Amino acid sequence: MDQQTFTFEGNSAAWYKTGTGKPILILHGWGSSSAVMTPLAKKLSDIRTCYLVDFPGFGNSPEPAEAWDVDKYADFTEAFIHTVIQKDSIDILVHSYGNRVLLKLLNRSIRDIFDKIIITGGAGLKPKRSAKYYGKKYIAKVLKAPFTVLPGKMREKGLKSLRSTNLWKSLGSSDYKQLSGVMRETFVKSVTEFLDDLLPKIEHEALLIWGRADTATPLYQAFKMEKELKNGVLVQIENAGHYAFLDQPEQFISICRAYLEPENQQSI
């Protein structure tokens, strides 16, 4: 697939296209890219025109000029659909972070453009927290406390210095530790927003495909999503984790094709 470029508000993004037939937009997860989704797209290319895009800050797309939140990535995706795909009806398949974007889009006026929806390892729901997590959160609060009483510029300078210490970095997740600058702030904006309240508002039919061994978005989140969505159906895959489409590719593709192919268009 040849790389093409889409520009949104001065930010360029790489995108790719393969296949024939009705369009399906495939969105990747955090720390990933369209390259990870490409084998999946190729397996669906005989029944769908697959569009893949690298979110700004991922894959071959440069980082955005400033930190983005989920709504900004949804704005980007909505503009991509209207500008590049230009169809009145499309399918969509999302993984992990891509689900955050999808949930936003399904609560906007653009929602009517989506037909078949597939979510795998979807992120965005409030997770269960361990005692270790709350311990780290308390330590972080204590460390920040002395700086909160300082005037604006001094406070920001102090907090910036704090964030550069090894102690502060040790409190963050593995994803957070690997990031810096704009993308670190983008990460924080994203993972601190929980989208559970959007689920009951969604009327669309959605197929949820989950690896039973998923530890990034555990199975209990899939159960909650199925329960809260008005028309959600969950399919579990054995011996598969967060990347179920890579762990069990043939089974994953078979499930997708059964849902997407014309002769199987009956309601789930």
C-alpha positions in Angstrom: 0.0 0.0 0.0 1.3 3.4 -0.9 1.5 6.0 1.8 -0.6 9.0 1.3 -1.0 12.2 3.4 -4.0 13.8 5.0 -3.7 17.3 6.6 -5.9 18.4 9.5 -5.5 21.8 11.1 -1.9 22.0 9.9 -1.1 18.5 11.2 -0.1 15.9 8.6 -1.0 12.2 8.9 -0.1 9.1 6.9 -2.9 6.9 5.6 -3.2 3.9 3.4 -5.8 2.1 1.3 -6.3 -1.4 0.0 -9.1 -3.6 -1.3 -12.4 -3.3 -3.1 -16.0 -2.9 -2.1 -17.7 -1.0 0.7 -15.3 1.1 2.8 -14.2 0.1 6.2 -12.1 2.4 8.4 -9.6 0.6 10.6 -8.2 2.5 13.7 -5.2 1.3 15.7 -4.5 1.5 19.4 -2.2 3.6 21.6 1.5 3.0 21.0 0.6 1.2 17.8 0.1 2.2 14.2 -1.6 1.2 10.9 1.3 -1.2 10.3 0.0 -3.5 13.0 -3.5 -3.5 11.5 -2.3 -4.1 7.9 -2.3 -7.9 7.9 -5.9 -7.7 9.1 -6.8 -5.2 6.3 -5.2 -7.5 3.7 -7.3 -10.4 4.8 -10.4 -8.3 4.4 -9.4 -6.6 1.2 -11.4 -8.9 -1.1 -14.7 -7.8 0.6 -13.9 -4.3 1.8 -12.0 -1.2 0.7 -9.8 -0.8 3.8 -8.7 2.6 5.0 -6.0 2.8 7.6 -4.6 5.9 9.2 -1.8 6.7 11.6 -3.1 9.0 14.3 -0.9 12.1 14.7 2.0 11.1 16.9 1.9 7.4 15.9 3.5 5.4 13.1 4.5 7.6 10.2 2.5 10.6 11.3 4.4 13.4 13.1 3.3 14.5 16.6 0.6 17.2 16.7 1.8 20.7 17.4 0.2 20.6 20.8 -1.3 18.0 23.1 -4.5 16.4 21.9 -7.4 14.9 23.9 -9.7 12.2 22.6 -12.1 14.8 21.2 -9.4 16.2 19.0 -8.6 12.8 17.7 -12.3 12.3 17.0 -12.3 15.7 15.2 -9.4 14.5 13.1 -11.1 11.2 12.3 -14.3 12.8 11.4 -12.5 15.2 9.0 -10.6 12.2 7.5 -13.9 10.4 6.8 -15.5 13.4 5.1 -12.4 14.4 3.2 -10.8 11.1 2.2 -13.5 8.4 2.3 -16.4 10.6 1.2 -19.1 7.9 1.5 -22.5 8.1 3.1 -22.2 4.6 4.7 -19.0 2.9 6.0 -18.0 0.1 8.4 -15.5 0.6 11.1 -13.1 -1.7 13.0 -11.2 -0.3 16.0 -8.6 -1.6 18.4 -7.8 -0.3 21.9 -7.4 3.5 21.8 -9.4 3.6 18.5 -12.4 2.7 20.6 -12.1 5.9 22.6 -12.4 7.8 19.3 -15.2 5.6 18.1 -17.3 6.1 21.2 -17.0 9.9 20.7 -18.0 9.7 17.1 -21.0 7.5 17.9 -22.3 10.3 20.1 -22.0 12.9 17.3 -24.1 13.7 14.3 -21.7 11.7 12.1 -22.9 8.5 13.9 -25.4 7.8 11.1 -22.6 7.2 8.6 -21.5 4.0 10.5 -23.0 0.7 9.6 -21.1 -2.4 10.8 -19.0 -1.8 13.9 -16.3 -4.1 15.2 -14.5 -3.4 18.5 -11.6 -5.4 19.7 -9.8 -4.8 23.0 -11.6 -1.5 23.2 -10.2 1.0 25.7 -12.0 4.0 27.3 -13.9 2.4 30.3 -13.0 3.1 33.9 -10.7 0.3 35.1 -10.7 -1.4 38.5 -7.8 0.0 40.5 -5.4 -1.8 42.8 -4.1 -0.7 46.2 -0.7 -0.2 44.5 -2.3 2.3 42.1 -3.8 4.3 44.9 -0.6 4.2 46.8 1.3 5.8 43.8 -1.5 8.3 43.4 -1.1 9.4 47.0 2.6 9.7 46.8 2.3 11.8 43.7 -0.2 14.1 45.4 2.2 14.6 48.4 5.1 15.3 46.1 3.1 18.0 44.2 1.7 19.6 47.3 4.6 22.0 48.1 4.5 23.4 44.5 0.7 24.1 44.4 1.1 27.1 46.8 3.7 28.9 44.6 2.9 31.7 42.1 2.1 30.6 38.5 5.6 30.7 36.9 7.4 29.3 39.9 4.8 26.6 40.3 5.2 25.5 36.7 9.0 25.5 37.0 8.9 23.5 40.1 6.4 20.9 38.7 8.5 20.6 35.6 11.6 19.9 37.7 9.6 17.3 39.7 8.5 15.5 36.6 12.1 15.1 35.5 13.1 13.2 38.7 13.4 9.4 38.7 11.0 9.2 41.7 8.3 10.9 39.7 8.9 8.8 36.6 8.7 5.6 38.7 5.1 6.5 39.6 3.9 6.5 36.0 2.8 3.6 33.8 5.1 1.9 31.3 3.4 3.8 28.5 3.8 7.1 30.4 7.5 6.5 31.1 8.2 6.0 27.4 6.7 9.3 26.4 7.8 12.9 26.6 6.6 16.4 25.7 3.4 16.6 23.6 2.6 12.9 23.5 3.1 12.5 27.3 0.5 15.2 27.9 -1.7 13.7 25.2 -1.5 10.4 27.0 -2.6 11.9 30.3 -5.5 13.8 28.6 -6.6 10.5 27.1 -6.3 8.0 30.0 -7.9 10.3 32.6 -11.1 10.5 30.6 -13.5 7.7 31.1 -16.3 7.2 28.5 -18.6 4.7 30.3 -21.5 7.1 30.3 -21.5 7.2 26.5 -22.3 3.5 26.1 -26.1 3.6 26.9 -26.6 6.4 24.4 -25.3 4.3 21.4 -28.0 2.7 19.3 -25.7 1.0 16.8 -25.2 -2.7 16.5 -21.7 -3.6 17.6 -19.6 -6.8 17.5 -17.1 -7.0 20.3 -14.2 -9.4 19.8 -12.0 -10.0 22.9 -9.0 -12.1 23.8 -9.8 -14.0 27.0 -6.2 -13.3 28.2 -6.4 -9.5 27.6 -4.7 -7.7 30.5 -4.6 -4.2 29.0 -8.4 -4.1 28.6 -9.5 -7.1 30.7 -12.5 -9.2 29.9 -14.6 -7.6 32.6 -14.6 -4.4 30.6 -15.8 -6.3 27.6 -18.7 -7.7 29.7 -19.6 -4.1 30.8 -19.5 -2.8 27.3 -21.8 -5.6 26.1 -24.2 -4.9 29.0 -24.3 -1.1 28.6 -24.5 -1.0 24.8 -28.1 -1.4 23.5 -27.1 -3.7 20.7 -23.7 -5.2 21.6 -22.7 -8.8 21.3 -19.4 -10.2 22.7 -17.3 -13.0 21.1 -14.4 -14.3 23.2 -11.3 -15.8 21.7 -9.3 -18.4 23.6 -5.5 -18.2 23.9 -5.5 -14.5 22.8 -4.6 -11.3 24.6 -5.0 -7.6 23.8 -4.0 -8.2 20.2 -6.4 -11.0 19.5 -6.2 -10.4 15.8 -2.4 -11.2 15.9 -2.6 -14.0 18.5 -5.4 -15.9 16.7 -5.5 -14.3 13.2 -7.4 -17.0 11.4 -10.2 -17.2 14.0 -10.4 -13.4 14.3 -10.7 -13.0 10.5 -13.3 -15.7 10.3 -15.5 -13.9 12.9 -15.1 -10.6 11.0 -15.9 -12.1 7.7 -19.0 -13.9 9.0 -20.2 -10.5 10.3 -19.2 -8.4 7.3 -19.9 -10.5 4.2 -23.1 -9.7 2.3 -24.6 -13.2 2.7 -24.3 -12.8 6.5 -25.9 -9.4 6.8 -28.6 -10.6 9.2 -28.8 -8.8 12.6 -26.6 -10.1 15.4 
